[in-house]
Amino acid sequence: MSAANVARTVLVVAFAASRSPAVRAAIKAAPSLLSDARKAKAIETTRRTAYTAGVLAGRLMARGKP
């Protein structure tokens, strides 16, 4: 299976799941289900992941420069 087919399949499944009433209810309820410590951990993890992705993108872009 090519990468394009995999990406398209993931996109279709994600879109279908996002339209599900159960998934929408879970997303709405998620903030009230997390403790403050878990919220802080989730925020820190998201920031660290975004930073790492930025560093990786910078390295990859630097390699492509002449």
PDB file of N, CA, C and O in Angstrom:
ATOM      1  N   MET A   1       0.857  -1.179   0.000  1.00  0.00           N
ATOM      2  CA  MET A   1       0.000   0.000   0.000  1.00  0.00           C
ATOM      3  C   MET A   1       0.901   1.239   0.000  1.00  0.00           C
ATOM      4  O   MET A   1       1.822   1.354   0.808  1.00  0.00           O
ATOM      5  N   SER A   2       0.622   2.134  -0.897  1.00  0.00           N
ATOM      6  CA  SER A   2       1.469   3.322  -1.005  1.00  0.00           C
ATOM      7  C   SER A   2       1.193   4.299   0.135  1.00  0.00           C
ATOM      8  O   SER A   2       0.169   4.211   0.812  1.00  0.00           O
ATOM      9  N   ALA A   3       2.105   5.211   0.330  1.00  0.00           N
ATOM     10  CA  ALA A   3       1.964   6.203   1.399  1.00  0.00           C
ATOM     11  C   ALA A   3       0.740   7.077   1.170  1.00  0.00           C
ATOM     12  O   ALA A   3       0.075   7.475   2.126  1.00  0.00           O
ATOM     13  N   ALA A   4       0.435   7.380  -0.091  1.00  0.00           N
ATOM     14  CA  ALA A   4      -0.739   8.202  -0.391  1.00  0.00           C
ATOM     15  C   ALA A   4      -2.027   7.472  -0.007  1.00  0.00           C
ATOM     16  O   ALA A   4      -2.954   8.083   0.525  1.00  0.00           O
ATOM     17  N   ASN A   5      -2.083   6.178  -0.273  1.00  0.00           N
ATOM     18  CA  ASN A   5      -3.270   5.404   0.103  1.00  0.00           C
ATOM     19  C   ASN A   5      -3.420   5.335   1.619  1.00  0.00           C
ATOM     20  O   ASN A   5      -4.529   5.444   2.143  1.00  0.00           O
ATOM     21  N   VAL A   6      -2.314   5.154   2.315  1.00  0.00           N
ATOM     22  CA  VAL A   6      -2.367   5.109   3.783  1.00  0.00           C
ATOM     23  C   VAL A   6      -2.843   6.454   4.327  1.00  0.00           C
ATOM     24  O   VAL A   6      -3.699   6.502   5.210  1.00  0.00           O
ATOM     25  N   ALA A   7      -2.294   7.536   3.803  1.00  0.00           N
ATOM     26  CA  ALA A   7      -2.689   8.865   4.269  1.00  0.00           C
ATOM     27  C   ALA A   7      -4.162   9.126   3.997  1.00  0.00           C
ATOM     28  O   ALA A   7      -4.867   9.668   4.848  1.00  0.00           O
ATOM     29  N   ARG A   8      -4.626   8.742   2.819  1.00  0.00           N
ATOM     30  CA  ARG A   8      -6.029   8.940   2.490  1.00  0.00           C
ATOM     31  C   ARG A   8      -6.936   8.116   3.409  1.00  0.00           C
ATOM     32  O   ARG A   8      -7.973   8.604   3.859  1.00  0.00           O
ATOM     33  N   THR A   9      -6.546   6.871   3.685  1.00  0.00           N
ATOM     34  CA  THR A   9      -7.332   6.017   4.568  1.00  0.00           C
ATOM     35  C   THR A   9      -7.400   6.597   5.976  1.00  0.00           C
ATOM     36  O   THR A   9      -8.466   6.618   6.591  1.00  0.00           O
ATOM     37  N   VAL A  10      -6.273   7.064   6.482  1.00  0.00           N
ATOM     38  CA  VAL A  10      -6.237   7.670   7.817  1.00  0.00           C
ATOM     39  C   VAL A  10      -7.125   8.904   7.861  1.00  0.00           C
ATOM     40  O   VAL A  10      -7.855   9.112   8.830  1.00  0.00           O
ATOM     41  N   LEU A  11      -7.067   9.715   6.827  1.00  0.00           N
ATOM     42  CA  LEU A  11      -7.882  10.913   6.767  1.00  0.00           C
ATOM     43  C   LEU A  11      -9.375  10.578   6.766  1.00  0.00           C
ATOM     44  O   LEU A  11     -10.152  11.205   7.486  1.00  0.00           O
ATOM     45  N   VAL A  12      -9.770   9.608   5.974  1.00  0.00           N
ATOM     46  CA  VAL A  12     -11.188   9.219   5.900  1.00  0.00           C
ATOM     47  C   VAL A  12     -11.659   8.654   7.237  1.00  0.00           C
ATOM     48  O   VAL A  12     -12.757   8.977   7.690  1.00  0.00           O
ATOM     49  N   VAL A  13     -10.847   7.822   7.868  1.00  0.00           N
ATOM     50  CA  VAL A  13     -11.227   7.242   9.160  1.00  0.00           C
ATOM     51  C   VAL A  13     -11.316   8.326  10.233  1.00  0.00           C
ATOM     52  O   VAL A  13     -12.239   8.317  11.046  1.00  0.00           O
ATOM     53  N   ALA A  14     -10.361   9.260  10.240  1.00  0.00           N
ATOM     54  CA  ALA A  14     -10.388  10.348  11.221  1.00  0.00           C
ATOM     55  C   ALA A  14     -11.616  11.226  11.020  1.00  0.00           C
ATOM     56  O   ALA A  14     -12.251  11.635  11.993  1.00  0.00           O
ATOM     57  N   PHE A  15     -11.957  11.520   9.766  1.00  0.00           N
ATOM     58  CA  PHE A  15     -13.144  12.332   9.495  1.00  0.00           C
ATOM     59  C   PHE A  15     -14.403  11.600   9.946  1.00  0.00           C
ATOM     60  O   PHE A  15     -15.285  12.204  10.557  1.00  0.00           O
ATOM     61  N   ALA A  16     -14.494  10.315   9.653  1.00  0.00           N
ATOM     62  CA  ALA A  16     -15.671   9.545  10.056  1.00  0.00           C
ATOM     63  C   ALA A  16     -15.790   9.479  11.576  1.00  0.00           C
ATOM     64  O   ALA A  16     -16.887   9.591  12.123  1.00  0.00           O
ATOM     65  N   ALA A  17     -14.668   9.298  12.251  1.00  0.00           N
ATOM     66  CA  ALA A  17     -14.695   9.239  13.713  1.00  0.00           C
ATOM     67  C   ALA A  17     -15.088  10.584  14.305  1.00  0.00           C
ATOM     68  O   ALA A  17     -15.782  10.638  15.320  1.00  0.00           O
ATOM     69  N   SER A  18     -14.649  11.670  13.678  1.00  0.00           N
ATOM     70  CA  SER A  18     -14.970  12.993  14.214  1.00  0.00           C
ATOM     71  C   SER A  18     -16.455  13.310  14.086  1.00  0.00           C
ATOM     72  O   SER A  18     -16.969  14.155  14.819  1.00  0.00           O
ATOM     73  N   ARG A  19     -17.142  12.655  13.179  1.00  0.00           N
ATOM     74  CA  ARG A  19     -18.574  12.890  13.002  1.00  0.00           C
ATOM     75  C   ARG A  19     -19.413  12.055  13.971  1.00  0.00           C
ATOM     76  O   ARG A  19     -20.619  12.271  14.083  1.00  0.00           O
ATOM     77  N   SER A  20     -18.798  11.118  14.661  1.00  0.00           N
ATOM     78  CA  SER A  20     -19.521  10.237  15.580  1.00  0.00           C
ATOM     79  C   SER A  20     -19.974  11.006  16.820  1.00  0.00           C
ATOM     80  O   SER A  20     -19.183  11.733  17.421  1.00  0.00           O
ATOM     81  N   PRO A  21     -21.248  10.851  17.209  1.00  0.00           N
ATOM     82  CA  PRO A  21     -21.731  11.531  18.423  1.00  0.00           C
ATOM     83  C   PRO A  21     -20.980  11.106  19.686  1.00  0.00           C
ATOM     84  O   PRO A  21     -20.760  11.921  20.583  1.00  0.00           O
ATOM     85  N   ALA A  22     -20.590   9.845  19.755  1.00  0.00           N
ATOM     86  CA  ALA A  22     -19.855   9.365  20.932  1.00  0.00           C
ATOM     87  C   ALA A  22     -18.486  10.034  21.023  1.00  0.00           C
ATOM     88  O   ALA A  22     -18.060  10.424  22.110  1.00  0.00           O
ATOM     89  N   VAL A  23     -17.802  10.168  19.907  1.00  0.00           N
ATOM     90  CA  VAL A  23     -16.488  10.808  19.899  1.00  0.00           C
ATOM     91  C   VAL A  23     -16.628  12.285  20.248  1.00  0.00           C
ATOM     92  O   VAL A  23     -15.824  12.822  21.010  1.00  0.00           O
ATOM     93  N   ARG A  24     -17.639  12.941  19.697  1.00  0.00           N
ATOM     94  CA  ARG A  24     -17.856  14.356  20.008  1.00  0.00           C
ATOM     95  C   ARG A  24     -18.139  14.558  21.497  1.00  0.00           C
ATOM     96  O   ARG A  24     -17.641  15.510  22.099  1.00  0.00           O
ATOM     97  N   ALA A  25     -18.930  13.675  22.090  1.00  0.00           N
ATOM     98  CA  ALA A  25     -19.234  13.776  23.519  1.00  0.00           C
ATOM     99  C   ALA A  25     -17.975  13.559  24.357  1.00  0.00           C
ATOM    100  O   ALA A  25     -17.761  14.245  25.357  1.00  0.00           O
ATOM    101  N   ALA A  26     -17.157  12.613  23.948  1.00  0.00           N
ATOM    102  CA  ALA A  26     -15.917  12.349  24.684  1.00  0.00           C
ATOM    103  C   ALA A  26     -14.963  13.538  24.607  1.00  0.00           C
ATOM    104  O   ALA A  26     -14.300  13.872  25.589  1.00  0.00           O
ATOM    105  N   ILE A  27     -14.894  14.173  23.443  1.00  0.00           N
ATOM    106  CA  ILE A  27     -14.021  15.333  23.294  1.00  0.00           C
ATOM    107  C   ILE A  27     -14.523  16.495  24.143  1.00  0.00           C
ATOM    108  O   ILE A  27     -13.730  17.217  24.748  1.00  0.00           O
ATOM    109  N   LYS A  28     -15.830  16.673  24.186  1.00  0.00           N
ATOM    110  CA  LYS A  28     -16.389  17.752  25.017  1.00  0.00           C
ATOM    111  C   LYS A  28     -16.154  17.503  26.502  1.00  0.00           C
ATOM    112  O   LYS A  28     -15.902  18.441  27.258  1.00  0.00           O
ATOM    113  N   ALA A  29     -16.235  16.238  26.923  1.00  0.00           N
ATOM    114  CA  ALA A  29     -16.111  15.901  28.343  1.00  0.00           C
ATOM    115  C   ALA A  29     -14.662  15.782  28.801  1.00  0.00           C
ATOM    116  O   ALA A  29     -14.401  15.806  30.003  1.00  0.00           O
ATOM    117  N   ALA A  30     -13.726  15.656  27.886  1.00  0.00           N
ATOM    118  CA  ALA A  30     -12.330  15.395  28.251  1.00  0.00           C
ATOM    119  C   ALA A  30     -11.733  16.422  29.213  1.00  0.00           C
ATOM    120  O   ALA A  30     -11.086  16.022  30.180  1.00  0.00           O
ATOM    121  N   PRO A  31     -11.921  17.735  28.992  1.00  0.00           N
ATOM    122  CA  PRO A  31     -11.297  18.686  29.926  1.00  0.00           C
ATOM    123  C   PRO A  31     -11.778  18.544  31.361  1.00  0.00           C
ATOM    124  O   PRO A  31     -11.005  18.773  32.291  1.00  0.00           O
ATOM    125  N   SER A  32     -13.022  18.177  31.560  1.00  0.00           N
ATOM    126  CA  SER A  32     -13.537  18.046  32.923  1.00  0.00           C
ATOM    127  C   SER A  32     -13.117  16.735  33.577  1.00  0.00           C
ATOM    128  O   SER A  32     -13.238  16.588  34.793  1.00  0.00           O
ATOM    129  N   LEU A  33     -12.627  15.789  32.794  1.00  0.00           N
ATOM    130  CA  LEU A  33     -12.212  14.498  33.340  1.00  0.00           C
ATOM    131  C   LEU A  33     -10.759  14.472  33.790  1.00  0.00           C
ATOM    132  O   LEU A  33     -10.350  13.563  34.512  1.00  0.00           O
ATOM    133  N   LEU A  34      -9.979  15.456  33.373  1.00  0.00           N
ATOM    134  CA  LEU A  34      -8.557  15.481  33.706  1.00  0.00           C
ATOM    135  C   LEU A  34      -8.294  16.287  34.974  1.00  0.00           C
ATOM    136  O   LEU A  34      -8.911  17.324  35.214  1.00  0.00           O
ATOM    137  N   SER A  35      -7.369  15.786  35.769  1.00  0.00           N
ATOM    138  CA  SER A  35      -6.953  16.538  36.947  1.00  0.00           C
ATOM    139  C   SER A  35      -6.012  17.654  36.507  1.00  0.00           C
ATOM    140  O   SER A  35      -5.529  17.657  35.374  1.00  0.00           O
ATOM    141  N   ASP A  36      -5.758  18.589  37.396  1.00  0.00           N
ATOM    142  CA  ASP A  36      -4.854  19.699  37.078  1.00  0.00           C
ATOM    143  C   ASP A  36      -3.444  19.208  36.761  1.00  0.00           C
ATOM    144  O   ASP A  36      -2.774  19.757  35.886  1.00  0.00           O
ATOM    145  N   ALA A  37      -2.994  18.175  37.473  1.00  0.00           N
ATOM    146  CA  ALA A  37      -1.655  17.637  37.227  1.00  0.00           C
ATOM    147  C   ALA A  37      -1.570  17.013  35.835  1.00  0.00           C
ATOM    148  O   ALA A  37      -0.570  17.176  35.136  1.00  0.00           O
ATOM    149  N   ARG A  38      -2.610  16.310  35.442  1.00  0.00           N
ATOM    150  CA  ARG A  38      -2.610  15.691  34.112  1.00  0.00           C
ATOM    151  C   ARG A  38      -2.716  16.741  33.017  1.00  0.00           C
ATOM    152  O   ARG A  38      -2.114  16.588  31.954  1.00  0.00           O
ATOM    153  N   LYS A  39      -3.473  17.806  33.262  1.00  0.00           N
ATOM    154  CA  LYS A  39      -3.566  18.895  32.289  1.00  0.00           C
ATOM    155  C   LYS A  39      -2.194  19.530  32.091  1.00  0.00           C
ATOM    156  O   LYS A  39      -1.780  19.792  30.961  1.00  0.00           O
ATOM    157  N   ALA A  40      -1.497  19.773  33.186  1.00  0.00           N
ATOM    158  CA  ALA A  40      -0.164  20.370  33.105  1.00  0.00           C
ATOM    159  C   ALA A  40       0.805  19.447  32.368  1.00  0.00           C
ATOM    160  O   ALA A  40       1.615  19.908  31.564  1.00  0.00           O
ATOM    161  N   LYS A  41       0.720  18.151  32.640  1.00  0.00           N
ATOM    162  CA  LYS A  41       1.575  17.181  31.963  1.00  0.00           C
ATOM    163  C   LYS A  41       1.259  17.139  30.475  1.00  0.00           C
ATOM    164  O   LYS A  41       2.171  17.055  29.652  1.00  0.00           O
ATOM    165  N   ALA A  42      -0.021  17.196  30.118  1.00  0.00           N
ATOM    166  CA  ALA A  42      -0.416  17.188  28.707  1.00  0.00           C
ATOM    167  C   ALA A  42       0.085  18.434  27.988  1.00  0.00           C
ATOM    168  O   ALA A  42       0.553  18.352  26.852  1.00  0.00           O
ATOM    169  N   ILE A  43      -0.010  19.573  28.637  1.00  0.00           N
ATOM    170  CA  ILE A  43       0.477  20.825  28.047  1.00  0.00           C
ATOM    171  C   ILE A  43       1.983  20.762  27.844  1.00  0.00           C
ATOM    172  O   ILE A  43       2.484  21.136  26.783  1.00  0.00           O
ATOM    173  N   GLU A  44       2.703  20.294  28.847  1.00  0.00           N
ATOM    174  CA  GLU A  44       4.158  20.195  28.754  1.00  0.00           C
ATOM    175  C   GLU A  44       4.568  19.219  27.652  1.00  0.00           C
ATOM    176  O   GLU A  44       5.499  19.496  26.895  1.00  0.00           O
ATOM    177  N   THR A  45       3.890  18.093  27.558  1.00  0.00           N
ATOM    178  CA  THR A  45       4.197  17.106  26.525  1.00  0.00           C
ATOM    179  C   THR A  45       3.936  17.677  25.138  1.00  0.00           C
ATOM    180  O   THR A  45       4.721  17.466  24.214  1.00  0.00           O
ATOM    181  N   THR A  46       2.830  18.402  24.995  1.00  0.00           N
ATOM    182  CA  THR A  46       2.506  19.011  23.704  1.00  0.00           C
ATOM    183  C   THR A  46       3.558  20.033  23.313  1.00  0.00           C
ATOM    184  O   THR A  46       3.981  20.074  22.157  1.00  0.00           O
ATOM    185  N   ARG A  47       3.980  20.847  24.245  1.00  0.00           N
ATOM    186  CA  ARG A  47       5.008  21.852  23.959  1.00  0.00           C
ATOM    187  C   ARG A  47       6.335  21.214  23.585  1.00  0.00           C
ATOM    188  O   ARG A  47       7.004  21.653  22.649  1.00  0.00           O
ATOM    189  N   ARG A  48       6.711  20.172  24.322  1.00  0.00           N
ATOM    190  CA  ARG A  48       7.972  19.493  24.046  1.00  0.00           C
ATOM    191  C   ARG A  48       7.935  18.836  22.665  1.00  0.00           C
ATOM    192  O   ARG A  48       8.913  18.890  21.919  1.00  0.00           O
ATOM    193  N   THR A  49       6.807  18.218  22.333  1.00  0.00           N
ATOM    194  CA  THR A  49       6.665  17.577  21.032  1.00  0.00           C
ATOM    195  C   THR A  49       6.711  18.605  19.904  1.00  0.00           C
ATOM    196  O   THR A  49       7.348  18.371  18.876  1.00  0.00           O
ATOM    197  N   ALA A  50       6.044  19.734  20.090  1.00  0.00           N
ATOM    198  CA  ALA A  50       6.054  20.787  19.069  1.00  0.00           C
ATOM    199  C   ALA A  50       7.469  21.344  18.894  1.00  0.00           C
ATOM    200  O   ALA A  50       7.899  21.600  17.769  1.00  0.00           O
ATOM    201  N   TYR A  51       8.184  21.530  19.983  1.00  0.00           N
ATOM    202  CA  TYR A  51       9.553  22.031  19.901  1.00  0.00           C
ATOM    203  C   TYR A  51      10.445  21.038  19.152  1.00  0.00           C
ATOM    204  O   TYR A  51      11.224  21.421  18.280  1.00  0.00           O
ATOM    205  N   THR A  52      10.317  19.768  19.506  1.00  0.00           N
ATOM    206  CA  THR A  52      11.117  18.731  18.858  1.00  0.00           C
ATOM    207  C   THR A  52      10.808  18.662  17.362  1.00  0.00           C
ATOM    208  O   THR A  52      11.712  18.500  16.542  1.00  0.00           O
ATOM    209  N   ALA A  53       9.530  18.785  17.016  1.00  0.00           N
ATOM    210  CA  ALA A  53       9.154  18.778  15.593  1.00  0.00           C
ATOM    211  C   ALA A  53       9.756  19.980  14.876  1.00  0.00           C
ATOM    212  O   ALA A  53      10.200  19.858  13.734  1.00  0.00           O
ATOM    213  N   GLY A  54       9.777  21.123  15.521  1.00  0.00           N
ATOM    214  CA  GLY A  54      10.382  22.307  14.930  1.00  0.00           C
ATOM    215  C   GLY A  54      11.878  22.156  14.730  1.00  0.00           C
ATOM    216  O   GLY A  54      12.416  22.557  13.698  1.00  0.00           O
ATOM    217  N   VAL A  55      12.547  21.584  15.710  1.00  0.00           N
ATOM    218  CA  VAL A  55      13.988  21.354  15.594  1.00  0.00           C
ATOM    219  C   VAL A  55      14.269  20.387  14.455  1.00  0.00           C
ATOM    220  O   VAL A  55      15.177  20.614  13.655  1.00  0.00           O
ATOM    221  N   LEU A  56      13.496  19.312  14.379  1.00  0.00           N
ATOM    222  CA  LEU A  56      13.677  18.331  13.307  1.00  0.00           C
ATOM    223  C   LEU A  56      13.415  18.962  11.941  1.00  0.00           C
ATOM    224  O   LEU A  56      14.163  18.722  10.994  1.00  0.00           O
ATOM    225  N   ALA A  57      12.366  19.760  11.835  1.00  0.00           N
ATOM    226  CA  ALA A  57      12.072  20.429  10.564  1.00  0.00           C
ATOM    227  C   ALA A  57      13.195  21.382  10.180  1.00  0.00           C
ATOM    228  O   ALA A  57      13.557  21.476   9.007  1.00  0.00           O
ATOM    229  N   GLY A  58      13.746  22.086  11.156  1.00  0.00           N
ATOM    230  CA  GLY A  58      14.869  22.983  10.880  1.00  0.00           C
ATOM    231  C   GLY A  58      16.091  22.237  10.387  1.00  0.00           C
ATOM    232  O   GLY A  58      16.790  22.706   9.488  1.00  0.00           O
ATOM    233  N   ARG A  59      16.351  21.084  10.968  1.00  0.00           N
ATOM    234  CA  ARG A  59      17.498  20.288  10.519  1.00  0.00           C
ATOM    235  C   ARG A  59      17.282  19.768   9.107  1.00  0.00           C
ATOM    236  O   ARG A  59      18.200  19.788   8.287  1.00  0.00           O
ATOM    237  N   LEU A  60      16.078  19.305   8.820  1.00  0.00           N
ATOM    238  CA  LEU A  60      15.792  18.784   7.493  1.00  0.00           C
ATOM    239  C   LEU A  60      15.844  19.899   6.442  1.00  0.00           C
ATOM    240  O   LEU A  60      16.341  19.682   5.337  1.00  0.00           O
ATOM    241  N   MET A  61      15.345  21.061   6.771  1.00  0.00           N
ATOM    242  CA  MET A  61      15.377  22.185   5.824  1.00  0.00           C
ATOM    243  C   MET A  61      16.814  22.654   5.606  1.00  0.00           C
ATOM    244  O   MET A  61      17.168  23.049   4.495  1.00  0.00           O
ATOM    245  N   ALA A  62      17.636  22.617   6.635  1.00  0.00           N
ATOM    246  CA  ALA A  62      19.021  23.050   6.517  1.00  0.00           C
ATOM    247  C   ALA A  62      19.804  22.122   5.584  1.00  0.00           C
ATOM    248  O   ALA A  62      20.707  22.567   4.876  1.00  0.00           O
ATOM    249  N   ARG A  63      19.457  20.842   5.585  1.00  0.00           N
ATOM    250  CA  ARG A  63      20.154  19.892   4.718  1.00  0.00           C
ATOM    251  C   ARG A  63      19.850  20.156   3.247  1.00  0.00           C
ATOM    252  O   ARG A  63      20.693  19.906   2.384  1.00  0.00           O
ATOM    253  N   GLY A  64      18.672  20.651   2.962  1.00  0.00           N
ATOM    254  CA  GLY A  64      18.283  20.876   1.583  1.00  0.00           C
ATOM    255  C   GLY A  64      18.845  22.132   0.970  1.00  0.00           C
ATOM    256  O   GLY A  64      18.765  22.315  -0.245  1.00  0.00           O
ATOM    257  N   LYS A  65      19.416  23.008   1.785  1.00  0.00           N
ATOM    258  CA  LYS A  65      19.961  24.263   1.260  1.00  0.00           C
ATOM    259  C   LYS A  65      21.268  24.007   0.528  1.00  0.00           C
ATOM    260  O   LYS A  65      22.041  23.137   0.929  1.00  0.00           O
ATOM    261  N   PRO A  66      21.526  24.760  -0.550  1.00  0.00           N
ATOM    262  CA  PRO A  66      22.784  24.570  -1.307  1.00  0.00           C
ATOM    263  C   PRO A  66      23.999  25.080  -0.563  1.00  0.00           C
ATOM    264  O   PRO A  66      25.116  24.989  -1.071  1.00  0.00           O
TER     265      PRO A  66
END
